[in-house]
Amino acid sequence: YDDRKLRYLAGLKTQKKVHRELLLAVPEEQFYSHPLTDDHGPRGYWGVPCLVPFEHDDRQVTHRGLVVLSGPMRTAHRRARAARLRELREALREVEVKIGRPHYRTVKAVQKRAETQLKQSPVGKFMQAKAYEDDNSQVRLRWWVNRYPLWQAMHRDGRYLLVTNDWSLSPQKMLAFYHQKDGVEKRIQVAKGHLRLSPVYLHKDERIEAMLLLNMLALLAYSLLERQVHQAGLQMTGRR
């Protein structure tokens, strides 16, 4: 992008350690003094600027970053995790109820089935289970929450990292432009769905280029029609 003088804005998947550290370095309290939206925009978004380093082919560059905290996303993540934890506890209770039945009569067998439930659950890493014998030689099962991994996950809830090489963009503009990506993605869905852009059965480059041009013109007409309908105050989709 830099070599070709192109500007970009993207959400960065934090696969590298240096980028994960940027995402988690900001204390939650610090976000609340950096709101990203006003009364006219979606509420519950905060963002702290940062510098994002990149390394490629022995070259290093630094671009502008924004660590975003989304209140709606955080709430959704935590509700989903709580529901899955309840499901996992219920599954472990079912294992506990079956103790004494065939295949559930030894500590090893009960432990194996409890661990199966943990592995199958998307929140299994936040729980631990242990089968044991009590003083009366009865097999028991107990489970508990792994508090530190759960705290780490809750610390990440609702956070994502935006990055750009356009230094003129304010944090508010970065978030506003990023939210517009949904419109572009919906146009791609239209091209693949309503306009049947794929699969491509042509083989010659010239014919493929011609078909793509026609589809882009059709998509442009579709988008302009939908825009005019909305400007007229009509709640209708482009397809309708």
C-alpha positions as CSV (number, residue, x, y, z in Angstrom):
1,Y,0.0,0.0,0.0
2,D,2.7,2.5,0.9
3,D,4.8,1.7,-2.2
4,R,1.8,2.3,-4.5
5,K,0.6,5.4,-2.6
6,L,-2.7,3.7,-1.7
7,R,-4.6,4.4,1.5
8,Y,-6.5,1.7,3.4
9,L,-8.5,1.1,6.5
10,A,-9.0,-2.4,7.9
11,G,-9.8,-4.4,11.0
12,L,-6.5,-6.2,11.9
13,K,-6.7,-9.9,12.9
14,T,-4.3,-9.9,15.9
15,Q,-2.3,-13.0,15.0
16,K,1.1,-11.6,16.0
17,K,2.1,-11.1,19.7
18,V,2.9,-7.4,19.3
19,H,-0.6,-6.8,17.9
20,R,-2.3,-8.8,20.6
21,E,-0.4,-6.8,23.2
22,L,-1.7,-3.6,21.7
23,L,-5.3,-4.9,21.9
24,L,-5.0,-5.7,25.6
25,A,-2.6,-3.0,26.8
26,V,-5.4,-0.4,27.4
27,P,-7.1,-0.5,30.8
28,E,-10.9,-0.6,30.4
29,E,-11.3,2.6,32.4
30,Q,-9.1,4.5,29.9
31,F,-11.6,3.9,27.1
32,Y,-14.4,5.8,28.7
33,S,-12.6,9.2,28.3
34,H,-12.3,8.6,24.5
35,P,-15.9,8.2,23.1
36,L,-16.1,7.7,19.4
37,T,-19.7,8.5,18.7
38,D,-22.0,11.4,19.6
39,D,-25.8,11.6,20.0
40,H,-26.2,11.2,16.2
41,G,-24.3,7.9,15.9
42,P,-24.4,4.5,17.5
43,R,-23.8,4.6,21.2
44,G,-21.4,2.6,23.2
45,Y,-18.1,2.8,21.2
46,W,-14.8,4.1,22.6
47,G,-11.4,4.1,21.1
48,V,-7.8,4.7,22.1
49,P,-5.2,5.6,19.3
50,C,-2.0,3.6,19.1
51,L,0.9,3.0,16.7
52,V,0.9,-0.4,14.9
53,P,4.2,-1.8,13.7
54,F,4.5,-4.1,10.7
55,E,7.5,-6.1,9.5
56,H,7.7,-7.7,6.0
57,D,10.7,-8.7,3.9
58,D,13.1,-7.2,6.3
59,R,11.3,-3.9,6.1
60,Q,9.5,-2.1,9.0
61,V,6.7,0.4,8.9
62,T,4.4,2.0,11.5
63,H,0.8,2.7,10.7
64,R,-1.9,4.4,12.7
65,G,-4.1,2.2,14.9
66,L,-7.2,2.5,17.0
67,V,-8.1,0.0,19.8
68,V,-11.9,0.0,19.8
69,L,-14.1,-1.1,22.6
70,S,-17.6,-1.9,21.4
71,G,-20.2,-2.0,24.2
72,P,-22.8,-3.9,22.1
73,M,-20.2,-6.5,21.0
74,R,-19.0,-6.9,24.6
75,T,-22.5,-7.5,25.8
76,A,-23.3,-10.0,23.1
77,H,-20.0,-11.9,23.7
78,R,-20.6,-12.1,27.5
79,R,-24.2,-13.2,27.1
80,A,-23.3,-16.0,24.7
81,R,-20.5,-17.2,26.9
82,A,-22.7,-17.2,30.0
83,A,-25.3,-19.3,28.1
84,R,-22.6,-21.8,27.0
85,L,-21.3,-22.0,30.5
86,R,-24.7,-22.9,31.8
87,E,-25.0,-25.6,29.1
88,L,-21.6,-27.0,30.1
89,R,-22.6,-27.1,33.8
90,E,-25.8,-28.9,32.9
91,A,-23.8,-31.4,30.8
92,L,-21.5,-32.1,33.8
93,R,-24.5,-32.5,36.1
94,E,-25.8,-35.2,33.7
95,V,-22.4,-37.0,34.0
96,E,-22.7,-36.7,37.8
97,V,-26.2,-38.1,37.8
98,K,-25.0,-41.2,35.9
99,I,-22.3,-42.1,38.4
100,G,-22.9,-45.7,39.4
101,R,-24.4,-46.8,36.2
102,P,-22.5,-49.0,33.7
103,H,-19.5,-47.1,32.2
104,Y,-19.7,-44.6,35.1
105,R,-18.5,-46.7,38.0
106,T,-14.8,-45.8,38.3
107,V,-13.0,-42.5,38.8
108,K,-11.2,-43.0,35.5
109,A,-14.4,-43.6,33.6
110,V,-16.2,-40.6,35.1
111,Q,-13.2,-38.4,34.6
112,K,-13.0,-39.4,30.9
113,R,-16.7,-38.5,30.3
114,A,-16.3,-35.2,32.1
115,E,-13.3,-34.3,30.0
116,T,-15.2,-35.2,26.9
117,Q,-17.8,-32.6,27.8
118,L,-15.2,-30.0,28.4
119,K,-13.5,-30.7,25.0
120,Q,-16.8,-30.6,23.1
121,S,-17.8,-27.3,24.7
122,P,-16.6,-24.0,23.1
123,V,-16.1,-22.7,26.7
124,G,-14.5,-25.8,28.0
125,K,-11.2,-24.0,28.6
126,F,-12.9,-21.9,31.2
127,M,-13.9,-24.9,33.4
128,Q,-12.2,-27.8,35.1
129,A,-13.6,-31.1,36.4
130,K,-12.2,-33.7,38.7
131,A,-13.5,-37.1,39.6
132,Y,-12.5,-38.6,42.9
133,E,-13.5,-41.0,45.7
134,D,-14.8,-39.7,48.9
135,D,-14.2,-41.1,52.4
136,N,-16.9,-43.7,51.8
137,S,-15.2,-44.9,48.5
138,Q,-18.0,-43.3,46.5
139,V,-17.1,-41.8,43.1
140,R,-17.8,-38.1,43.0
141,L,-17.4,-35.3,40.5
142,R,-16.8,-31.7,41.1
143,W,-16.2,-28.8,38.7
144,W,-15.2,-25.2,39.0
145,V,-14.4,-22.1,36.8
146,N,-10.9,-21.3,35.7
147,R,-11.0,-17.8,36.8
148,Y,-7.8,-16.4,35.2
149,P,-8.6,-17.6,31.6
150,L,-12.1,-16.4,32.0
151,W,-10.9,-13.0,33.2
152,Q,-8.5,-12.8,30.2
153,A,-11.4,-13.5,27.8
154,M,-13.6,-10.9,29.5
155,H,-10.8,-8.4,29.2
156,R,-10.8,-9.0,25.4
157,D,-14.6,-8.8,25.0
158,G,-15.7,-6.2,22.5
159,R,-12.2,-5.1,21.6
160,Y,-10.8,-5.0,18.1
161,L,-8.0,-3.2,16.4
162,L,-8.4,-0.8,13.4
163,V,-5.4,0.2,11.4
164,T,-4.8,2.6,8.5
165,N,-2.0,4.4,6.7
166,D,-4.1,7.5,6.3
167,W,-2.8,9.8,9.1
168,S,-5.4,12.4,8.3
169,L,-8.3,10.3,9.7
170,S,-9.6,11.0,13.1
171,P,-10.6,8.2,15.4
172,Q,-14.3,9.0,14.8
173,K,-13.8,8.9,11.0
174,M,-11.9,5.6,11.3
175,L,-14.9,4.0,13.1
176,A,-17.4,5.6,10.8
177,F,-15.6,4.3,7.6
178,Y,-15.2,0.9,9.1
179,H,-18.9,0.6,9.8
180,Q,-19.6,1.3,6.1
181,K,-18.0,-2.0,5.1
182,D,-21.3,-3.7,5.7
183,G,-22.7,-1.9,2.6
184,V,-19.8,-3.1,0.5
185,E,-20.2,-6.7,1.8
186,K,-24.0,-6.6,1.0
187,R,-23.2,-5.5,-2.6
188,I,-20.9,-8.6,-2.9
189,Q,-23.8,-10.7,-1.7
190,V,-26.0,-9.2,-4.4
191,A,-23.4,-9.9,-7.0
192,K,-23.0,-13.5,-5.9
193,G,-26.7,-14.0,-5.3
194,H,-29.3,-12.0,-7.3
195,L,-26.9,-11.2,-10.2
196,R,-25.4,-14.7,-10.3
197,L,-21.9,-13.6,-10.8
198,S,-20.5,-17.0,-9.9
199,P,-19.8,-19.6,-11.0
200,V,-18.0,-18.5,-14.2
201,Y,-18.3,-20.9,-17.1
202,L,-16.3,-18.8,-19.6
203,H,-12.7,-19.5,-20.4
204,K,-11.4,-16.7,-22.6
205,D,-10.1,-13.7,-20.7
206,E,-11.9,-11.2,-23.0
207,R,-15.3,-12.9,-22.4
208,I,-14.7,-13.1,-18.6
209,E,-13.8,-9.4,-18.6
210,A,-16.9,-8.6,-20.6
211,M,-19.2,-10.5,-18.3
212,L,-17.6,-8.9,-15.2
213,L,-18.2,-5.4,-16.8
214,L,-21.8,-6.2,-17.5
215,N,-22.3,-7.5,-13.9
216,M,-20.7,-4.4,-12.5
217,L,-23.0,-2.2,-14.6
218,A,-25.9,-4.2,-13.4
219,L,-24.8,-3.9,-9.8
220,L,-24.4,-0.1,-10.2
221,A,-27.9,0.1,-11.6
222,Y,-29.2,-2.1,-8.7
223,S,-27.5,0.1,-6.1
224,L,-28.6,3.4,-7.7
225,L,-32.2,2.1,-7.8
226,E,-32.1,1.1,-4.2
227,R,-30.6,4.5,-3.2
228,Q,-33.4,6.4,-5.1
229,V,-36.0,4.3,-3.4
230,H,-34.6,5.0,0.0
231,Q,-34.3,8.7,-0.8
232,A,-38.0,8.7,-1.7
233,G,-38.8,7.3,1.7
234,L,-39.9,3.9,0.5
235,Q,-39.0,0.8,2.5
236,M,-38.2,-1.5,-0.4
237,T,-35.3,-3.7,-1.3
238,G,-33.5,-3.4,-4.6
239,R,-34.6,-6.9,-5.5
240,R,-38.3,-6.1,-4.9
